Amino acid sequence: MQQAWGKANNERFTWHDLRAKALTDADAQGGNAQALAGHASAQMTQRYIKQKRVKVVDPLRRSSQGQPATRPDRD
């Protein structure tokens, strides 16, 4: 799987990345990411969440340069 992923010019991926993304999404939706992860400290959970925050684009809106516009209410 890693070879096919790399040939498609994607960044390196691990299953750990998937876990971090799930925690980030849970936090963004108001869930308890710390409980989901089983972390004893909120600081550890925040390390995971900070790493996987991404800009959300709205594919139906275009900026003046013709690129998808980012939503101002998201990171």
Secondary structure, DSSP 8 states (H G I E B T S, - for coil): -HHHHHHTT-----HHHHHHHHHHHHHHTT--HHHHHT-S-HHHHHHHHHHT----EEEEEE-TTSSEEE-TT--
